[in-house]
Amino acid sequence: MGQDRWLALEERLARMNMASAKTLVTPTAETAPRSPSWPVGKLALGLVVVAVVAAYHAFDLGQYLSFEFLTTHRERLLAYAHVHSAMAVAAFILVYCVTAAFSVPGDIFLTMVGGFLFGPLVGTLYVNIGATAGATLAFLAARYLLRDWVESKYGGQLGPLQEGFKQNAFNYLVTLRLIPAVPFVLVNLVSGLTRIEVGTFVRATSLGMIPASFVFAYAGRQLGMINSVKEIASPPVLLAFTLLGLLALTPVLYRRLAPRRGKGNADRKIG
């Protein structure tokens, strides 16, 4: 009898051990290990950007964004733009958009090409479309890839820049676009690290680029028509150089007019 009780007790202990072992081995919803969430989208986008930039340098695509290429193929480019105007416009806007999106240098050259092929006014319009689209893509890419990391690492150092955008993001960005010494590519990338809204970035970029785009498009139109050194001293070319010099004054003029406009709007709201 005592032996039967002892066997029953051992059997019960064995069952308890098996049940506890199953509980430890079988993962539950709370205890199951979670696979790390890798930023696949960021990694893929980063690889695309690196691949495009590497291809640009590996295949020496910069040779097509040079004045030597423009002067060598000037007549052919003009003829193509005249015969296939729609294709030429679409190709120009696409090339400008891609170069701006991947931060490839050559924005000033492409602006002058736009003026050379389509004229200062129409060329400025096409430049504005392509450059604004490409700048917005670069802005969004920088925000998606880098903003969280930069804010966590250099948040304190970005304080003044964030404050400037916070006070008046539109005027702040327009002023940066009007300064010729500030690289177009740099403004796109740095703006993506701030909290500026996408719509504000697009409007300020489109407006702020107009003066410089027109001046460089006009210069490209005049310089593209030069056939000899003597023509450099012609009135249209001299006017182009004069406009390039006056372009440096546009930020000063804008800063003088912007407060007045804001004050006038405030007065109208109060009235």
C-alpha atoms as an extended CHARMM CRD file, in Angstrom:
* protein
*
       271  EXT
         1         1  MET       CA              0.0000000000        0.0000000000        0.0000000000  PROA      1               0.0000000000
         2         2  GLY       CA              2.7290000000        2.4380000000        0.9110000000  PROA      2               0.0000000000
         3         3  GLN       CA              4.5640000000        1.4600000000       -2.2460000000  PROA      3               0.0000000000
         4         4  ASP       CA              1.4890000000        2.3050000000       -4.3610000000  PROA      4               0.0000000000
         5         5  ARG       CA              1.2510000000        5.7590000000       -2.7890000000  PROA      5               0.0000000000
         6         6  TRP       CA              4.9390000000        6.3330000000       -3.4640000000  PROA      6               0.0000000000
         7         7  LEU       CA              4.5290000000        5.3690000000       -7.1400000000  PROA      7               0.0000000000
         8         8  ALA       CA              1.4860000000        7.6530000000       -7.4990000000  PROA      8               0.0000000000
         9         9  LEU       CA              3.4310000000       10.5450000000       -5.9920000000  PROA      9               0.0000000000
        10        10  GLU       CA              6.3340000000        9.9830000000       -8.3810000000  PROA      10              0.0000000000
        11        11  GLU       CA              3.9270000000        9.8540000000      -11.3250000000  PROA      11              0.0000000000
        12        12  ARG       CA              2.2970000000       13.1260000000      -10.2480000000  PROA      12              0.0000000000
        13        13  LEU       CA              5.7050000000       14.8450000000       -9.8980000000  PROA      13              0.0000000000
        14        14  ALA       CA              6.7170000000       13.6140000000      -13.3390000000  PROA      14              0.0000000000
        15        15  ARG       CA              3.5480000000       15.1050000000      -14.8610000000  PROA      15              0.0000000000
        16        16  MET       CA              4.1850000000       18.4470000000      -13.1240000000  PROA      16              0.0000000000
        17        17  ASN       CA              7.7460000000       18.5310000000      -14.4620000000  PROA      17              0.0000000000
        18        18  MET       CA              6.5380000000       17.8260000000      -17.9910000000  PROA      18              0.0000000000
        19        19  ALA       CA              3.9240000000       20.5680000000      -17.7730000000  PROA      19              0.0000000000
        20        20  SER       CA              6.4350000000       23.1010000000      -16.4850000000  PROA      20              0.0000000000
        21        21  ALA       CA              8.8980000000       22.0970000000      -19.2260000000  PROA      21              0.0000000000
        22        22  LYS       CA              6.2640000000       22.6970000000      -21.9030000000  PROA      22              0.0000000000
        23        23  THR       CA              5.5040000000       26.0920000000      -20.4200000000  PROA      23              0.0000000000
        24        24  LEU       CA              9.1710000000       27.0630000000      -20.6050000000  PROA      24              0.0000000000
        25        25  VAL       CA              9.7390000000       25.7380000000      -24.1240000000  PROA      25              0.0000000000
        26        26  THR       CA              6.5320000000       26.9040000000      -25.8120000000  PROA      26              0.0000000000
        27        27  PRO       CA              6.8230000000       30.6550000000      -26.5530000000  PROA      27              0.0000000000
        28        28  THR       CA              3.8310000000       32.8340000000      -25.9340000000  PROA      28              0.0000000000
        29        29  ALA       CA              2.8500000000       36.0550000000      -27.6040000000  PROA      29              0.0000000000
        30        30  GLU       CA              4.6360000000       37.9860000000      -24.8850000000  PROA      30              0.0000000000
        31        31  THR       CA              7.7420000000       35.8380000000      -24.4730000000  PROA      31              0.0000000000
        32        32  ALA       CA              8.3400000000       34.9220000000      -28.1240000000  PROA      32              0.0000000000
        33        33  PRO       CA             11.4930000000       36.5830000000      -29.4850000000  PROA      33              0.0000000000
        34        34  ARG       CA             10.7870000000       39.3990000000      -31.9070000000  PROA      34              0.0000000000
        35        35  SER       CA             12.7660000000       39.7510000000      -35.0900000000  PROA      35              0.0000000000
        36        36  PRO       CA             14.5320000000       43.0980000000      -35.2690000000  PROA      36              0.0000000000
        37        37  SER       CA             12.7940000000       45.6080000000      -37.5240000000  PROA      37              0.0000000000
        38        38  TRP       CA             15.5080000000       46.6030000000      -39.9960000000  PROA      38              0.0000000000
        39        39  PRO       CA             14.9720000000       49.8670000000      -41.9040000000  PROA      39              0.0000000000
        40        40  VAL       CA             14.7330000000       48.1220000000      -45.2620000000  PROA      40              0.0000000000
        41        41  GLY       CA             13.2560000000       51.1660000000      -47.0090000000  PROA      41              0.0000000000
        42        42  LYS       CA             16.0200000000       53.4750000000      -45.8310000000  PROA      42              0.0000000000
        43        43  LEU       CA             18.6870000000       50.9520000000      -46.7430000000  PROA      43              0.0000000000
        44        44  ALA       CA             17.2520000000       50.4780000000      -50.2420000000  PROA      44              0.0000000000
        45        45  LEU       CA             16.9410000000       54.2190000000      -50.8690000000  PROA      45              0.0000000000
        46        46  GLY       CA             20.4570000000       54.8220000000      -49.5920000000  PROA      46              0.0000000000
        47        47  LEU       CA             21.8330000000       52.1510000000      -51.9060000000  PROA      47              0.0000000000
        48        48  VAL       CA             20.0380000000       53.7010000000      -54.8850000000  PROA      48              0.0000000000
        49        49  VAL       CA             21.5130000000       57.1240000000      -54.1260000000  PROA      49              0.0000000000
        50        50  VAL       CA             25.0080000000       55.6920000000      -53.7130000000  PROA      50              0.0000000000
        51        51  ALA       CA             24.6770000000       53.6590000000      -56.9210000000  PROA      51              0.0000000000
        52        52  VAL       CA             23.5580000000       56.6640000000      -58.9850000000  PROA      52              0.0000000000
        53        53  VAL       CA             26.3060000000       58.9260000000      -57.6450000000  PROA      53              0.0000000000
        54        54  ALA       CA             28.8970000000       56.1820000000      -58.1970000000  PROA      54              0.0000000000
        55        55  ALA       CA             27.6860000000       55.6600000000      -61.7760000000  PROA      55              0.0000000000
        56        56  TYR       CA             27.8780000000       59.4070000000      -62.3950000000  PROA      56              0.0000000000
        57        57  HSD       CA             31.5730000000       59.4370000000      -61.4860000000  PROA      57              0.0000000000
        58        58  ALA       CA             32.4430000000       56.0020000000      -62.9000000000  PROA      58              0.0000000000
        59        59  PHE       CA             31.0620000000       56.7330000000      -66.3700000000  PROA      59              0.0000000000
        60        60  ASP       CA             32.2340000000       60.3610000000      -66.3160000000  PROA      60              0.0000000000
        61        61  LEU       CA             28.7350000000       61.6870000000      -66.9430000000  PROA      61              0.0000000000
        62        62  GLY       CA             29.9210000000       65.1020000000      -65.8490000000  PROA      62              0.0000000000
        63        63  GLN       CA             31.4000000000       65.6200000000      -69.3120000000  PROA      63              0.0000000000
        64        64  TYR       CA             27.8600000000       66.1410000000      -70.5900000000  PROA      64              0.0000000000
        65        65  LEU       CA             27.3380000000       68.9490000000      -68.0840000000  PROA      65              0.0000000000
        66        66  SER       CA             30.2030000000       71.0900000000      -69.3280000000  PROA      66              0.0000000000
        67        67  PHE       CA             30.4970000000       74.1590000000      -71.5130000000  PROA      67              0.0000000000
        68        68  GLU       CA             32.8620000000       72.2390000000      -73.7750000000  PROA      68              0.0000000000
        69        69  PHE       CA             30.0880000000       69.7750000000      -74.5770000000  PROA      69              0.0000000000
        70        70  LEU       CA             27.6470000000       72.6540000000      -75.1340000000  PROA      70              0.0000000000
        71        71  THR       CA             29.9140000000       74.5190000000      -77.5520000000  PROA      71              0.0000000000
        72        72  THR       CA             30.7910000000       71.3290000000      -79.4410000000  PROA      72              0.0000000000
        73        73  HSD       CA             27.1640000000       70.2630000000      -79.9520000000  PROA      73              0.0000000000
        74        74  ARG       CA             25.5580000000       73.7090000000      -79.9920000000  PROA      74              0.0000000000
        75        75  GLU       CA             24.0480000000       73.5480000000      -83.4720000000  PROA      75              0.0000000000
        76        76  ARG       CA             22.8350000000       69.9930000000      -83.0430000000  PROA      76              0.0000000000
        77        77  LEU       CA             21.1270000000       70.7970000000      -79.7310000000  PROA      77              0.0000000000
        78        78  LEU       CA             19.4240000000       73.8670000000      -81.1750000000  PROA      78              0.0000000000
        79        79  ALA       CA             18.2160000000       71.8960000000      -84.2040000000  PROA      79              0.0000000000
        80        80  TYR       CA             16.8260000000       69.1030000000      -82.0320000000  PROA      80              0.0000000000
        81        81  ALA       CA             15.0510000000       71.5660000000      -79.7360000000  PROA      81              0.0000000000
        82        82  HSD       CA             13.5130000000       73.2550000000      -82.7820000000  PROA      82              0.0000000000
        83        83  VAL       CA             12.3480000000       70.0780000000      -84.5560000000  PROA      83              0.0000000000
        84        84  HSD       CA             11.3820000000       68.0170000000      -81.4810000000  PROA      84              0.0000000000
        85        85  SER       CA             10.3510000000       70.7670000000      -79.1070000000  PROA      85              0.0000000000
        86        86  ALA       CA              8.0920000000       68.6430000000      -76.8600000000  PROA      86              0.0000000000
        87        87  MET       CA             10.7090000000       65.8990000000      -76.4760000000  PROA      87              0.0000000000
        88        88  ALA       CA             13.4320000000       68.4670000000      -75.8340000000  PROA      88              0.0000000000
        89        89  VAL       CA             11.3880000000       70.1440000000      -73.0990000000  PROA      89              0.0000000000
        90        90  ALA       CA             10.5130000000       66.8330000000      -71.4360000000  PROA      90              0.0000000000
        91        91  ALA       CA             14.1260000000       65.6180000000      -71.5990000000  PROA      91              0.0000000000
        92        92  PHE       CA             15.4610000000       68.8810000000      -70.2020000000  PROA      92              0.0000000000
        93        93  ILE       CA             13.0280000000       68.9280000000      -67.2640000000  PROA      93              0.0000000000
        94        94  LEU       CA             13.7200000000       65.2560000000      -66.5320000000  PROA      94              0.0000000000
        95        95  VAL       CA             17.5080000000       65.7080000000      -66.5860000000  PROA      95              0.0000000000
        96        96  TYR       CA             17.2810000000       68.7530000000      -64.3300000000  PROA      96              0.0000000000
        97        97  CYS       CA             14.9610000000       66.9160000000      -61.9410000000  PROA      97              0.0000000000
        98        98  VAL       CA             17.2360000000       63.8630000000      -61.7080000000  PROA      98              0.0000000000
        99        99  THR       CA             20.4330000000       65.8740000000      -61.1950000000  PROA      99              0.0000000000
       100       100  ALA       CA             18.7880000000       67.9550000000      -58.4690000000  PROA      100             0.0000000000
       101       101  ALA       CA             17.2190000000       64.9140000000      -56.7880000000  PROA      101             0.0000000000
       102       102  PHE       CA             20.5580000000       63.0920000000      -56.5460000000  PROA      102             0.0000000000
       103       103  SER       CA             22.4700000000       66.2790000000      -55.6600000000  PROA      103             0.0000000000
       104       104  VAL       CA             24.6620000000       66.0740000000      -58.7530000000  PROA      104             0.0000000000
       105       105  PRO       CA             26.5260000000       69.3480000000      -59.4220000000  PROA      105             0.0000000000
       106       106  GLY       CA             25.5380000000       71.2520000000      -62.5250000000  PROA      106             0.0000000000
       107       107  ASP       CA             22.4650000000       73.3370000000      -61.6740000000  PROA      107             0.0000000000
       108       108  ILE       CA             23.9520000000       76.6160000000      -62.9400000000  PROA      108             0.0000000000
       109       109  PHE       CA             25.1230000000       74.9900000000      -66.1650000000  PROA      109             0.0000000000
       110       110  LEU       CA             21.7240000000       73.3890000000      -66.8020000000  PROA      110             0.0000000000
       111       111  THR       CA             20.0040000000       76.7130000000      -66.1340000000  PROA      111             0.0000000000
       112       112  MET       CA             22.1800000000       78.3640000000      -68.7610000000  PROA      112             0.0000000000
       113       113  VAL       CA             21.4450000000       75.5080000000      -71.1660000000  PROA      113             0.0000000000
       114       114  GLY       CA             17.7320000000       76.0720000000      -70.5850000000  PROA      114             0.0000000000
       115       115  GLY       CA             18.1050000000       79.7180000000      -71.5230000000  PROA      115             0.0000000000
       116       116  PHE       CA             20.2460000000       78.8430000000      -74.5120000000  PROA      116             0.0000000000
       117       117  LEU       CA             17.7640000000       76.3140000000      -75.9120000000  PROA      117             0.0000000000
       118       118  PHE       CA             14.4010000000       77.8520000000      -75.0110000000  PROA      118             0.0000000000
       119       119  GLY       CA             15.0800000000       81.5290000000      -74.3390000000  PROA      119             0.0000000000
       120       120  PRO       CA             15.3320000000       83.3800000000      -71.0030000000  PROA      120             0.0000000000
       121       121  LEU       CA             11.6270000000       83.5090000000      -70.1020000000  PROA      121             0.0000000000
       122       122  VAL       CA             10.4900000000       80.0660000000      -71.2260000000  PROA      122             0.0000000000
       123       123  GLY       CA             13.7880000000       78.5650000000      -70.1330000000  PROA      123             0.0000000000
       124       124  THR       CA             13.2820000000       79.9930000000      -66.6470000000  PROA      124             0.0000000000
       125       125  LEU       CA              9.8750000000       78.3070000000      -66.4980000000  PROA      125             0.0000000000
       126       126  TYR       CA             11.2700000000       74.9060000000      -67.4610000000  PROA      126             0.0000000000
       127       127  VAL       CA             14.1800000000       75.3120000000      -65.0660000000  PROA      127             0.0000000000
       128       128  ASN       CA             11.7790000000       76.1660000000      -62.2670000000  PROA      128             0.0000000000
       129       129  ILE       CA              9.6860000000       73.0610000000      -62.8760000000  PROA      129             0.0000000000
       130       130  GLY       CA             12.6080000000       70.6500000000      -63.0560000000  PROA      130             0.0000000000
       131       131  ALA       CA             14.6120000000       72.2180000000      -60.2460000000  PROA      131             0.0000000000
       132       132  THR       CA             11.6650000000       72.4870000000      -57.8530000000  PROA      132             0.0000000000
       133       133  ALA       CA             10.6600000000       68.8620000000      -58.4640000000  PROA      133             0.0000000000
       134       134  GLY       CA             14.2230000000       67.6110000000      -58.0230000000  PROA      134             0.0000000000
       135       135  ALA       CA             14.8480000000       69.7770000000      -54.9620000000  PROA      135             0.0000000000
       136       136  THR       CA             11.6760000000       68.4460000000      -53.3440000000  PROA      136             0.0000000000
       137       137  LEU       CA             12.7790000000       64.8520000000      -53.9390000000  PROA      137             0.0000000000
       138       138  ALA       CA             16.1950000000       65.5780000000      -52.4190000000  PROA      138             0.0000000000
       139       139  PHE       CA             14.4940000000       67.3310000000      -49.4980000000  PROA      139             0.0000000000
       140       140  LEU       CA             12.2310000000       64.3350000000      -48.8310000000  PROA      140             0.0000000000
       141       141  ALA       CA             15.1020000000       61.8610000000      -49.1850000000  PROA      141             0.0000000000
       142       142  ALA       CA             17.2400000000       63.7680000000      -46.6780000000  PROA      142             0.0000000000
       143       143  ARG       CA             14.3130000000       63.9460000000      -44.2650000000  PROA      143             0.0000000000
       144       144  TYR       CA             13.5290000000       60.2380000000      -44.5820000000  PROA      144             0.0000000000
       145       145  LEU       CA             17.1210000000       59.0330000000      -44.3700000000  PROA      145             0.0000000000
       146       146  LEU       CA             18.8820000000       61.4200000000      -42.0220000000  PROA      146             0.0000000000
       147       147  ARG       CA             16.6440000000       63.6860000000      -39.9670000000  PROA      147             0.0000000000
       148       148  ASP       CA             15.9920000000       61.3270000000      -37.0370000000  PROA      148             0.0000000000
       149       149  TRP       CA             19.6770000000       60.4110000000      -36.7870000000  PROA      149             0.0000000000
       150       150  VAL       CA             20.8700000000       64.0120000000      -37.0780000000  PROA      150             0.0000000000
       151       151  GLU       CA             18.3750000000       65.2730000000      -34.4910000000  PROA      151             0.0000000000
       152       152  SER       CA             19.4090000000       62.5950000000      -32.0070000000  PROA      152             0.0000000000
       153       153  LYS       CA             23.1050000000       63.2960000000      -32.5310000000  PROA      153             0.0000000000
       154       154  TYR       CA             23.3170000000       67.0220000000      -33.3290000000  PROA      154             0.0000000000
       155       155  GLY       CA             19.9890000000       68.3560000000      -32.1070000000  PROA      155             0.0000000000
       156       156  GLY       CA             21.6150000000       71.0610000000      -29.9720000000  PROA      156             0.0000000000
       157       157  GLN       CA             23.7880000000       72.3800000000      -32.7860000000  PROA      157             0.0000000000
       158       158  LEU       CA             20.8040000000       72.6150000000      -35.1360000000  PROA      158             0.0000000000
       159       159  GLY       CA             18.9600000000       74.7970000000      -32.6500000000  PROA      159             0.0000000000
       160       160  PRO       CA             19.6050000000       78.1820000000      -34.3500000000  PROA      160             0.0000000000
       161       161  LEU       CA             18.6920000000       76.8030000000      -37.7580000000  PROA      161             0.0000000000
       162       162  GLN       CA             15.5100000000       75.2230000000      -36.4320000000  PROA      162             0.0000000000
       163       163  GLU       CA             14.6210000000       78.4780000000      -34.7030000000  PROA      163             0.0000000000
       164       164  GLY       CA             15.0960000000       80.4490000000      -37.9080000000  PROA      164             0.0000000000
       165       165  PHE       CA             12.8010000000       78.1350000000      -39.8350000000  PROA      165             0.0000000000
       166       166  LYS       CA             10.2960000000       78.1260000000      -36.9880000000  PROA      166             0.0000000000
       167       167  GLN       CA              9.9690000000       81.9280000000      -36.8620000000  PROA      167             0.0000000000
       168       168  ASN       CA              9.3770000000       82.4250000000      -40.5770000000  PROA      168             0.0000000000
       169       169  ALA       CA             10.1610000000       79.3790000000      -42.6390000000  PROA      169             0.0000000000
       170       170  PHE       CA              9.0010000000       80.8330000000      -45.9640000000  PROA      170             0.0000000000
       171       171  ASN       CA             11.0400000000       84.0580000000      -45.8440000000  PROA      171             0.0000000000
       172       172  TYR       CA             14.0310000000       82.2620000000      -44.3390000000  PROA      172             0.0000000000
       173       173  LEU       CA             14.1570000000       79.7610000000      -47.1830000000  PROA      173             0.0000000000
       174       174  VAL       CA             13.4630000000       82.3510000000      -49.8960000000  PROA      174             0.0000000000
       175       175  THR       CA             16.3920000000       84.4060000000      -48.6090000000  PROA      175             0.0000000000
       176       176  LEU       CA             18.6740000000       81.3570000000      -48.7940000000  PROA      176             0.0000000000
       177       177  ARG       CA             17.5390000000       80.7190000000      -52.3670000000  PROA      177             0.0000000000
       178       178  LEU       CA             18.2760000000       84.3060000000      -53.3410000000  PROA      178             0.0000000000
       179       179  ILE       CA             21.8910000000       84.1950000000      -52.1310000000  PROA      179             0.0000000000
       180       180  PRO       CA             24.0420000000       82.9970000000      -55.0620000000  PROA      180             0.0000000000
       181       181  ALA       CA             26.8770000000       81.9170000000      -52.7560000000  PROA      181             0.0000000000
       182       182  VAL       CA             24.6640000000       79.3370000000      -50.9860000000  PROA      182             0.0000000000
       183       183  PRO       CA             24.7680000000       76.0710000000      -52.9850000000  PROA      183             0.0000000000
       184       184  PHE       CA             21.4260000000       74.8850000000      -54.3220000000  PROA      184             0.0000000000
       185       185  VAL       CA             22.1500000000       71.2840000000      -53.3060000000  PROA      185             0.0000000000
       186       186  LEU       CA             23.1220000000       72.2210000000      -49.7550000000  PROA      186             0.0000000000
       187       187  VAL       CA             19.8730000000       74.1080000000      -49.1330000000  PROA      187             0.0000000000
       188       188  ASN       CA             17.8600000000       71.0850000000      -50.2900000000  PROA      188             0.0000000000
       189       189  LEU       CA             19.6240000000       68.6740000000      -47.9500000000  PROA      189             0.0000000000
       190       190  VAL       CA             19.8000000000       70.9450000000      -44.9060000000  PROA      190             0.0000000000
       191       191  SER       CA             16.1380000000       71.9110000000      -45.2440000000  PROA      191             0.0000000000
       192       192  GLY       CA             15.2290000000       68.2330000000      -45.0660000000  PROA      192             0.0000000000
       193       193  LEU       CA             16.7830000000       68.0770000000      -41.6090000000  PROA      193             0.0000000000
       194       194  THR       CA             14.4670000000       70.8000000000      -40.3100000000  PROA      194             0.0000000000
       195       195  ARG       CA             10.7570000000       70.7070000000      -39.4830000000  PROA      195             0.0000000000
       196       196  ILE       CA              9.6840000000       72.8820000000      -42.3960000000  PROA      196             0.0000000000
       197       197  GLU       CA              6.5240000000       71.6760000000      -44.1400000000  PROA      197             0.0000000000
       198       198  VAL       CA              6.7940000000       70.2210000000      -47.6300000000  PROA      198             0.0000000000
       199       199  GLY       CA              4.3320000000       72.7280000000      -49.0930000000  PROA      199             0.0000000000
       200       200  THR       CA              6.2620000000       75.6590000000      -47.6670000000  PROA      200             0.0000000000
       201       201  PHE       CA              9.5070000000       74.2430000000      -49.0460000000  PROA      201             0.0000000000
       202       202  VAL       CA              8.0190000000       73.8670000000      -52.5340000000  PROA      202             0.0000000000
       203       203  ARG       CA              6.5520000000       77.4040000000      -52.6250000000  PROA      203             0.0000000000
       204       204  ALA       CA              9.6640000000       79.0800000000      -51.2350000000  PROA      204             0.0000000000
       205       205  THR       CA             11.9680000000       77.1370000000      -53.5490000000  PROA      205             0.0000000000
       206       206  SER       CA              9.9100000000       77.9110000000      -56.6280000000  PROA      206             0.0000000000
       207       207  LEU       CA              9.6860000000       81.6300000000      -55.8100000000  PROA      207             0.0000000000
       208       208  GLY       CA             13.2230000000       82.0980000000      -54.5510000000  PROA      208             0.0000000000
       209       209  MET       CA             14.7770000000       80.5160000000      -57.6320000000  PROA      209             0.0000000000
       210       210  ILE       CA             13.1420000000       82.8530000000      -60.1600000000  PROA      210             0.0000000000
       211       211  PRO       CA             15.6540000000       85.7650000000      -60.0810000000  PROA      211             0.0000000000
       212       212  ALA       CA             18.7760000000       83.5930000000      -60.3080000000  PROA      212             0.0000000000
       213       213  SER       CA             17.1800000000       81.2880000000      -62.8690000000  PROA      213             0.0000000000
       214       214  PHE       CA             16.2750000000       84.1750000000      -65.1500000000  PROA      214             0.0000000000
       215       215  VAL       CA             19.6880000000       85.8130000000      -64.8710000000  PROA      215             0.0000000000
       216       216  PHE       CA             21.5980000000       82.5980000000      -65.6260000000  PROA      216             0.0000000000
       217       217  ALA       CA             19.1410000000       81.6430000000      -68.3830000000  PROA      217             0.0000000000
       218       218  TYR       CA             19.6090000000       85.0570000000      -69.9880000000  PROA      218             0.0000000000
       219       219  ALA       CA             23.3820000000       84.7290000000      -69.6630000000  PROA      219             0.0000000000
       220       220  GLY       CA             23.2260000000       81.2690000000      -71.2240000000  PROA      220             0.0000000000
       221       221  ARG       CA             21.2210000000       82.5900000000      -74.1540000000  PROA      221             0.0000000000
       222       222  GLN       CA             23.7490000000       85.3480000000      -74.8450000000  PROA      222             0.0000000000
       223       223  LEU       CA             26.8980000000       83.3190000000      -74.2270000000  PROA      223             0.0000000000
       224       224  GLY       CA             25.5630000000       80.4870000000      -76.3590000000  PROA      224             0.0000000000
       225       225  MET       CA             25.3030000000       82.8010000000      -79.3390000000  PROA      225             0.0000000000
       226       226  ILE       CA             28.9110000000       84.0250000000      -79.1550000000  PROA      226             0.0000000000
       227       227  ASN       CA             30.9260000000       83.0260000000      -82.2090000000  PROA      227             0.0000000000
       228       228  SER       CA             34.0490000000       85.1170000000      -81.6120000000  PROA      228             0.0000000000
       229       229  VAL       CA             35.9050000000       86.8460000000      -78.8040000000  PROA      229             0.0000000000
       230       230  LYS       CA             34.8430000000       90.2660000000      -80.1290000000  PROA      230             0.0000000000
       231       231  GLU       CA             31.1860000000       89.4910000000      -79.4110000000  PROA      231             0.0000000000
       232       232  ILE       CA             31.8940000000       89.2970000000      -75.6770000000  PROA      232             0.0000000000
       233       233  ALA       CA             31.8040000000       93.1130000000      -75.5910000000  PROA      233             0.0000000000
       234       234  SER       CA             28.3810000000       93.2660000000      -77.2950000000  PROA      234             0.0000000000
       235       235  PRO       CA             25.5510000000       95.0140000000      -75.3540000000  PROA      235             0.0000000000
       236       236  PRO       CA             23.4890000000       91.8290000000      -74.7070000000  PROA      236             0.0000000000
       237       237  VAL       CA             26.4810000000       89.9950000000      -73.2580000000  PROA      237             0.0000000000
       238       238  LEU       CA             27.4920000000       92.9890000000      -71.1320000000  PROA      238             0.0000000000
       239       239  LEU       CA             23.9130000000       93.1720000000      -69.8680000000  PROA      239             0.0000000000
       240       240  ALA       CA             24.1050000000       89.5130000000      -68.9090000000  PROA      240             0.0000000000
       241       241  PHE       CA             27.2420000000       90.1170000000      -66.8480000000  PROA      241             0.0000000000
       242       242  THR       CA             25.6170000000       93.1750000000      -65.2580000000  PROA      242             0.0000000000
       243       243  LEU       CA             22.6050000000       91.1200000000      -64.2210000000  PROA      243             0.0000000000
       244       244  LEU       CA             24.9120000000       88.5040000000      -62.7320000000  PROA      244             0.0000000000
       245       245  GLY       CA             26.5150000000       91.2200000000      -60.6280000000  PROA      245             0.0000000000
       246       246  LEU       CA             23.1710000000       92.6510000000      -59.5250000000  PROA      246             0.0000000000
       247       247  LEU       CA             21.9720000000       89.1870000000      -58.5680000000  PROA      247             0.0000000000
       248       248  ALA       CA             24.0040000000       89.4260000000      -55.3680000000  PROA      248             0.0000000000
       249       249  LEU       CA             21.8000000000       92.3430000000      -54.2610000000  PROA      249             0.0000000000
       250       250  THR       CA             18.5060000000       90.4480000000      -54.4570000000  PROA      250             0.0000000000
       251       251  PRO       CA             18.6780000000       89.0390000000      -50.8770000000  PROA      251             0.0000000000
       252       252  VAL       CA             19.2140000000       92.5610000000      -49.5010000000  PROA      252             0.0000000000
       253       253  LEU       CA             16.2410000000       93.8820000000      -51.4720000000  PROA      253             0.0000000000
       254       254  TYR       CA             14.0540000000       91.0010000000      -50.3640000000  PROA      254             0.0000000000
       255       255  ARG       CA             14.9570000000       91.4480000000      -46.6950000000  PROA      255             0.0000000000
       256       256  ARG       CA             14.0290000000       95.1150000000      -46.9480000000  PROA      256             0.0000000000
       257       257  LEU       CA             10.6660000000       94.4100000000      -48.5570000000  PROA      257             0.0000000000
       258       258  ALA       CA              9.6520000000       91.2800000000      -46.6330000000  PROA      258             0.0000000000
       259       259  PRO       CA              9.1750000000       92.9770000000      -43.1890000000  PROA      259             0.0000000000
       260       260  ARG       CA              7.1120000000       95.7300000000      -44.7560000000  PROA      260             0.0000000000
       261       261  ARG       CA              4.9070000000       93.2070000000      -46.4530000000  PROA      261             0.0000000000
       262       262  GLY       CA              4.4610000000       91.3070000000      -43.2200000000  PROA      262             0.0000000000
       263       263  LYS       CA              3.6980000000       94.4930000000      -41.3380000000  PROA      263             0.0000000000
       264       264  GLY       CA              1.1530000000       95.4870000000      -43.9290000000  PROA      264             0.0000000000
       265       265  ASN       CA             -0.5530000000       92.1240000000      -43.6490000000  PROA      265             0.0000000000
       266       266  ALA       CA             -0.6420000000       92.4480000000      -39.8740000000  PROA      266             0.0000000000
       267       267  ASP       CA             -2.1710000000       95.9090000000      -40.1130000000  PROA      267             0.0000000000
       268       268  ARG       CA             -4.8280000000       94.6400000000      -42.4770000000  PROA      268             0.0000000000
       269       269  LYS       CA             -5.6510000000       91.8010000000      -40.0870000000  PROA      269             0.0000000000
       270       270  ILE       CA             -5.9420000000       94.2270000000      -37.1820000000  PROA      270             0.0000000000
       271       271  GLY       CA             -8.1060000000       96.6040000000      -39.2050000000  PROA      271             0.0000000000
